[in-house]
Amino acid sequence: MATNQKRRNPAGVPVNGKAAVAKRKNKRKMIIFVFEVLIILAMLVALWLASRISTKGPQVMTLDPEQLAVPQEIKEAKDQGESTMLGYKNIALFGVDATNEKEVGKNSRSDTIMIASINMDTHDIKLVSVYRDTYLNIGKSEGDENDTYSKCNAAYAKGGPTRAIRMLNTNLDMDIEDFVTIGYNSLIDVIDGLGGVWVEIKQNEISYLNDYQKSIVAQWKYGVKGSGDKGELTAEDLKVLKSSDYVPVKEAGYQLLDGLQASAYCRIRYVGNDFARTERQRTVLKAIQDQALKADFNTLTNIFNKVVGQVYTSLGKEEMLEMLADIAKYKIVDESGFPEEGKFATGNIGASGSCVVPLDLESNVIWLHQFLFDDDDYQVSEGVQERGEMIESRTRKYLTEQ
């Protein structure tokens, strides 16, 4: 007897709907992976997924490999098949303090600098946070005869992703040729879309967290430029704020933070050193991941569509398709910070101000290659040796005085 009822399998799923259900489940897995990587990997997956669920795409910038200064020793070793970096894709990830979307590509300092090293055979991902105040060679500005040594986050402000990548390649013996950049505004949108994130707030962090909320709103919403001696926001500048612009955190403890509160928490600089700051950033990233894993498909899709246009990158659709053919296999297996724990000092280095100084750049770079590529016999390039000697000579006086 003929019937219009759909044939079902023992699990009760319509047979002709199995593909749709599977596709939906897979898409949800991919979106969840996006949110695991959205902040942790600065939306590495976004480009590929954008073509599937979003009508908008990221801002794409094509980089000139000749301008990225991959050390010649590394190029030659890879060409000869002798480099331990073969089979890895290394991507620079930047979170910038842009006050508008135009500044995401330049003229803003990179508060977050990460290297994502992806083993393309095993799909293992290792992350290294490069402390934003690390004293390194940031290259030459137009018209300068000599290289500048300063906080490494200034490289992005002075020359965008090209100069920032060049800074990483020349100081750390890396072969980075791609990047992903997001502004803090997208972090706020993600967290608010997820309904907030749960974070443990310490008593000595509260006042700084609330001050950063004020400065973020003043800059993003009202376009206020600091009138202080060094361009900082003053009490007079903040009079533009309304009580409805932000919700102050009033007590310590484990609590639900909204997007603005969590973004301000990530920016705290005056409780602990730069290592503590990157720890806070990773705390928020893990909290985002926890919330994203609980969110439904429509919630994740809506958030994704809202923030994908705020992504600035060199990665193209075809490249992402190739990289993410086995998306479910990718996993973050380890993370650390550069310089290595115990191999840096902090101090005021002249005009550069408070910096993280790598003690012996060469040994720090050797450690980095051990960590990322399991290379126990790495020998640094002549360029790293020269930069290390220059860093030591430029900082010795300041560190011995403190």
C-alpha positions as CSV (number, residue, x, y, z in Angstrom):
1,M,0.0,0.0,0.0
2,A,1.4,3.3,-1.0
3,T,2.1,5.9,1.8
4,N,3.5,9.4,2.1
5,Q,5.2,8.5,5.4
6,K,9.0,8.7,5.2
7,R,10.9,5.4,5.8
8,R,12.9,5.5,9.0
9,N,15.9,3.6,10.3
10,P,15.8,1.9,13.7
11,A,17.0,5.1,15.4
12,G,14.0,6.9,14.2
13,V,15.8,9.2,11.7
14,P,14.2,9.6,8.3
15,V,16.5,7.8,5.8
16,N,16.4,10.6,3.3
17,G,17.2,13.0,6.0
18,K,20.3,11.3,7.3
19,A,22.6,13.2,5.1
20,A,21.1,16.5,6.2
21,V,21.4,15.6,9.8
22,A,25.0,14.4,9.4
23,K,25.8,17.6,7.5
24,R,24.3,19.7,10.3
25,K,26.2,17.8,13.0
26,N,29.5,18.2,11.0
27,K,28.9,21.9,10.5
28,R,28.2,22.3,14.2
29,K,31.5,20.5,15.0
30,M,33.3,22.8,12.6
31,I,31.7,25.9,14.1
32,I,32.7,24.7,17.6
33,F,36.2,24.2,16.3
34,V,36.1,27.8,15.0
35,F,35.3,29.1,18.5
36,E,38.0,27.0,20.1
37,V,40.4,28.6,17.6
38,L,38.6,31.9,17.3
39,I,40.6,33.5,20.0
40,I,43.2,30.8,20.7
41,L,44.0,30.6,17.0
42,A,42.5,33.9,16.0
43,M,39.9,32.4,13.8
44,L,42.2,30.3,11.7
45,V,39.3,28.2,10.5
46,A,37.1,31.3,9.7
47,L,38.1,31.7,6.1
48,W,37.0,28.2,5.1
49,L,33.8,28.2,7.1
50,A,32.9,31.6,5.8
51,S,32.3,30.2,2.4
52,R,29.8,27.7,3.9
53,I,27.7,29.6,6.4
54,S,28.5,33.3,5.9
55,T,27.7,35.8,3.2
56,K,30.6,38.0,4.4
57,G,34.3,37.2,4.4
58,P,37.4,38.4,6.1
59,Q,39.6,41.3,4.9
60,V,42.4,39.6,2.8
61,M,45.9,41.0,2.4
62,T,48.4,39.4,0.0
63,L,51.9,39.4,1.5
64,D,55.1,39.6,-0.5
65,P,57.3,36.7,0.7
66,E,60.5,38.7,-0.2
67,Q,59.5,41.3,2.5
68,L,59.1,38.7,5.3
69,A,62.8,38.1,5.8
70,V,62.8,34.4,6.4
71,P,66.5,33.7,7.3
72,Q,68.6,32.4,4.4
73,E,69.9,29.5,6.5
74,I,66.3,28.3,7.0
75,K,65.5,28.6,3.3
76,E,68.5,26.6,2.3
77,A,67.9,23.9,4.9
78,K,64.3,23.5,3.7
79,D,65.3,23.4,0.0
80,Q,67.8,20.6,0.9
81,G,65.2,18.7,2.9
82,E,67.3,19.0,6.0
83,S,65.1,21.3,8.1
84,T,63.1,20.1,11.1
85,M,60.5,22.7,10.1
86,L,59.5,20.8,7.0
87,G,55.9,19.6,7.3
88,Y,54.9,22.5,9.6
89,K,52.8,25.5,8.8
90,N,53.6,28.5,11.0
91,I,51.1,31.3,11.3
92,A,51.4,34.6,13.2
93,L,48.3,35.5,15.2
94,F,47.7,39.1,16.3
95,G,45.2,40.6,18.6
96,V,45.4,44.4,18.2
97,D,44.2,47.4,20.3
98,A,42.6,49.1,17.3
99,T,40.1,51.8,18.1
100,N,38.4,51.3,14.7
101,E,38.3,48.7,11.9
102,K,40.7,50.7,9.7
103,E,43.4,50.3,12.4
104,V,43.2,46.5,12.4
105,G,45.7,46.4,9.5
106,K,48.1,49.1,10.8
107,N,48.7,51.9,13.3
108,S,47.7,49.8,16.3
109,R,49.9,47.8,18.6
110,S,49.5,44.0,18.8
111,D,48.6,43.4,22.4
112,T,48.5,39.7,21.6
113,I,51.2,38.0,19.5
114,M,51.1,34.3,19.0
115,I,52.8,31.7,16.8
116,A,50.6,28.8,15.8
117,S,52.8,26.0,14.6
118,I,50.7,23.3,12.8
119,N,52.2,19.8,12.1
120,M,50.5,19.1,8.8
121,D,51.0,15.3,9.2
122,T,49.7,14.8,12.7
123,H,47.5,17.9,12.9
124,D,48.9,18.8,16.3
125,I,49.0,22.5,17.0
126,K,51.4,24.2,19.4
127,L,51.0,27.8,20.5
128,V,53.6,30.2,21.7
129,S,52.7,33.6,23.1
130,V,55.4,36.2,22.4
131,Y,55.2,38.7,25.2
132,R,54.2,42.0,23.8
133,D,56.9,43.9,25.8
134,T,59.7,41.7,24.6
135,Y,62.8,43.8,23.7
136,L,63.7,42.8,20.1
137,N,64.9,44.1,16.8
138,I,61.7,45.5,15.1
139,G,63.5,46.5,11.9
140,K,63.8,49.8,10.0
141,S,61.2,52.5,9.6
142,E,61.1,54.4,6.3
143,G,64.0,56.8,6.1
144,D,66.0,55.2,9.0
145,E,69.5,54.0,8.4
146,N,69.6,51.6,11.4
147,D,67.3,49.0,12.8
148,T,65.2,49.9,15.9
149,Y,65.3,47.9,19.1
150,S,62.2,48.2,21.2
151,K,59.1,46.4,22.5
152,C,58.1,43.9,19.8
153,N,54.4,45.0,19.7
154,A,55.5,48.3,18.1
155,A,56.4,46.4,14.9
156,Y,52.7,46.0,13.9
157,A,51.9,49.6,14.7
158,K,54.8,50.8,12.5
159,G,54.4,48.4,9.6
160,G,51.4,46.2,9.9
161,P,51.5,42.5,9.6
162,T,54.4,42.5,7.2
163,R,56.8,44.2,9.6
164,A,55.5,42.2,12.6
165,I,56.1,38.9,10.7
166,R,59.5,40.1,9.7
167,M,60.2,40.8,13.3
168,L,59.3,37.3,14.3
169,N,61.2,35.7,11.5
170,T,64.5,37.6,12.0
171,N,64.6,37.4,15.8
172,L,63.3,33.9,16.2
173,D,64.6,32.1,13.1
174,M,61.1,31.4,11.8
175,D,59.6,30.8,8.4
176,I,56.2,32.6,8.9
177,E,54.5,33.7,5.7
178,D,50.9,34.0,6.9
179,F,48.9,35.8,9.6
180,V,45.5,36.3,11.1
181,T,44.6,39.5,13.0
182,I,41.5,40.3,15.0
183,G,40.6,43.4,17.0
184,Y,39.4,43.4,20.6
185,N,35.9,44.5,19.4
186,S,35.4,41.0,17.9
187,L,36.3,39.4,21.2
188,I,33.6,41.4,22.8
189,D,31.0,40.4,20.2
190,V,31.9,36.7,20.6
191,I,31.7,36.7,24.4
192,D,28.4,38.6,24.4
193,G,27.0,36.3,21.8
194,L,27.8,33.3,24.0
195,G,26.1,34.9,27.0
196,G,29.3,35.8,28.8
197,V,32.2,33.7,30.2
198,W,33.0,32.5,33.7
199,V,36.3,33.8,35.2
200,E,37.9,34.0,38.6
201,I,38.6,37.6,39.4
202,K,41.1,38.6,42.1
203,Q,40.6,41.5,44.4
204,N,43.7,43.4,43.1
205,E,42.5,43.1,39.5
206,I,39.1,44.8,40.0
207,S,40.1,48.4,39.8
208,Y,42.3,47.9,36.7
209,L,39.6,45.8,35.0
210,N,37.0,48.6,35.5
211,D,39.5,51.3,34.3
212,Y,40.1,49.3,31.1
213,Q,36.4,49.0,30.5
214,K,36.2,52.8,30.6
215,S,39.1,53.3,28.3
216,I,37.8,50.8,25.8
217,V,34.3,52.4,25.6
218,A,35.8,55.9,25.4
219,Q,37.9,54.9,22.5
220,W,35.6,52.6,20.6
221,K,32.2,54.2,21.2
222,Y,33.1,57.9,21.4
223,G,36.4,58.0,19.5
224,V,38.2,59.8,22.4
225,K,41.9,60.3,21.9
226,G,44.0,60.6,25.1
227,S,44.9,64.1,26.1
228,G,47.6,63.0,28.6
229,D,51.3,63.8,28.1
230,K,51.9,60.4,26.6
231,G,48.5,60.1,24.8
232,E,46.9,58.4,27.8
233,L,43.2,58.9,28.7
234,T,42.7,61.4,31.5
235,A,39.8,61.8,33.9
236,E,38.6,64.7,31.8
237,D,38.6,62.5,28.7
238,L,36.4,59.9,30.5
239,K,33.7,62.4,31.3
240,V,32.0,61.5,28.1
241,L,31.0,58.1,29.5
242,K,27.5,57.3,30.7
243,S,26.6,54.9,33.5
244,S,24.9,52.7,31.0
245,D,28.1,52.2,29.0
246,Y,29.6,49.5,31.1
247,V,28.9,47.4,34.2
248,P,31.6,47.6,36.9
249,V,32.9,44.5,38.5
250,K,32.4,45.0,42.2
251,E,33.7,42.0,44.0
252,A,36.3,39.3,43.7
253,G,35.4,35.6,42.9
254,Y,34.3,33.3,40.2
255,Q,31.7,35.2,38.1
256,L,30.1,35.7,34.7
257,L,31.8,38.4,32.7
258,D,30.2,40.1,29.7
259,G,32.3,40.8,26.6
260,L,33.5,44.2,27.6
261,Q,34.5,43.0,31.1
262,A,36.4,40.0,29.8
263,S,38.2,42.1,27.1
264,A,39.2,44.5,29.8
265,Y,40.4,41.6,32.0
266,C,42.7,40.5,29.1
267,R,44.3,43.9,29.0
268,I,45.3,44.2,32.7
269,R,49.0,45.0,32.7
270,Y,49.7,46.2,36.3
271,V,49.0,43.0,38.3
272,G,52.0,40.7,37.7
273,N,54.3,40.8,34.7
274,D,53.6,40.3,31.0
275,F,53.5,36.5,31.7
276,A,50.6,37.1,34.0
277,R,48.9,39.1,31.3
278,T,49.1,36.3,28.8
279,E,47.9,33.9,31.4
280,R,44.7,36.0,31.8
281,Q,44.3,36.0,28.0
282,R,44.5,32.2,28.0
283,T,42.1,32.0,30.9
284,V,39.5,33.9,28.8
285,L,40.2,31.8,25.7
286,K,39.5,28.6,27.6
287,A,36.4,30.1,29.1
288,I,35.2,31.0,25.6
289,Q,35.8,27.4,24.5
290,D,33.8,26.1,27.4
291,Q,30.8,28.3,26.5
292,A,31.1,27.6,22.8
293,L,30.9,23.8,23.4
294,K,27.6,24.4,25.1
295,A,26.1,26.7,22.5
296,D,23.6,25.5,19.9
297,F,24.2,25.7,16.1
298,N,22.2,28.9,15.5
299,T,23.9,30.8,18.3
300,L,27.3,29.9,17.0
301,T,26.4,30.7,13.4
302,N,25.0,34.1,14.3
303,I,28.1,35.0,16.3
304,F,30.3,33.8,13.5
305,N,28.5,35.9,10.8
306,K,28.9,38.9,13.0
307,V,32.6,38.7,13.6
308,V,34.0,37.2,10.4
309,G,34.2,40.6,8.7
310,Q,36.4,41.8,11.5
311,V,39.2,39.3,10.6
312,Y,42.2,40.5,8.6
313,T,44.4,37.8,7.1
314,S,46.7,36.6,4.3
315,L,45.1,33.1,4.1
316,G,43.0,32.4,1.1
317,K,40.0,30.1,0.7
318,E,41.7,27.4,-1.4
319,E,44.6,27.2,1.1
320,M,42.2,26.8,4.0
321,L,40.3,24.1,2.1
322,E,43.5,22.2,1.7
323,M,44.6,22.7,5.3
324,L,41.3,21.8,6.8
325,A,40.3,18.7,4.8
326,D,40.8,16.8,8.1
327,I,39.4,19.5,10.4
328,A,38.2,17.0,13.1
329,K,41.8,15.8,13.6
330,Y,43.3,19.2,14.6
331,K,44.1,19.6,18.3
332,I,46.0,22.0,20.4
333,V,48.6,19.8,22.2
334,D,50.8,22.4,24.0
335,E,51.3,26.1,24.7
336,S,54.0,28.3,26.2
337,G,55.5,31.8,26.2
338,F,58.6,33.5,24.7
339,P,61.1,34.2,26.2
340,E,61.2,31.0,28.1
341,E,60.4,31.0,31.8
342,G,63.7,31.7,33.7
343,K,65.4,33.1,30.6
344,F,64.3,36.7,30.7
345,A,64.5,39.7,32.9
346,T,62.2,42.7,33.2
347,G,63.3,46.3,33.6
348,N,63.0,49.9,32.3
349,I,65.1,50.0,29.1
350,G,65.6,53.7,28.4
351,A,63.0,55.2,26.0
352,S,61.4,51.8,25.4
353,G,60.2,51.8,29.0
354,S,59.3,48.6,30.9
355,C,60.4,45.6,28.8
356,V,60.8,41.9,28.9
357,V,64.5,41.2,28.0
358,P,65.5,37.8,26.7
359,L,68.6,36.8,28.5
360,D,70.7,35.3,25.7
361,L,68.5,35.4,22.7
362,E,70.4,32.4,21.2
363,S,69.4,30.0,24.0
364,N,65.8,31.2,23.9
365,V,65.6,30.6,20.1
366,I,67.1,27.1,20.6
367,W,64.5,26.4,23.2
368,L,61.7,27.6,20.9
369,H,62.8,25.3,18.1
370,Q,62.9,22.4,20.6
371,F,59.4,23.2,21.8
372,L,57.8,23.7,18.4
373,F,59.7,21.3,16.2
374,D,61.3,18.8,18.6
375,D,64.7,19.9,17.3
376,D,67.3,19.0,20.0
377,D,70.2,20.1,17.8
378,Y,69.1,23.5,16.5
379,Q,71.8,26.0,15.7
380,V,70.7,29.6,15.3
381,S,71.4,31.8,12.3
382,E,74.1,34.4,12.2
383,G,71.3,37.0,12.3
384,V,70.0,35.7,15.6
385,Q,73.5,35.8,17.0
386,E,74.0,39.4,16.0
387,R,70.6,40.5,17.3
388,G,71.3,38.7,20.6
389,E,74.6,40.5,21.0
390,M,73.0,43.8,20.3
391,I,70.2,43.2,22.8
392,E,72.7,42.3,25.4
393,S,74.8,45.4,24.8
394,R,71.8,47.7,24.7
395,T,70.2,46.4,27.9
396,R,73.2,45.5,30.1
397,K,73.5,49.0,31.7
398,Y,69.8,49.2,32.5
399,L,69.5,45.7,34.0
400,T,72.6,46.1,36.2
401,E,71.3,49.4,37.6
402,Q,68.1,47.8,38.8
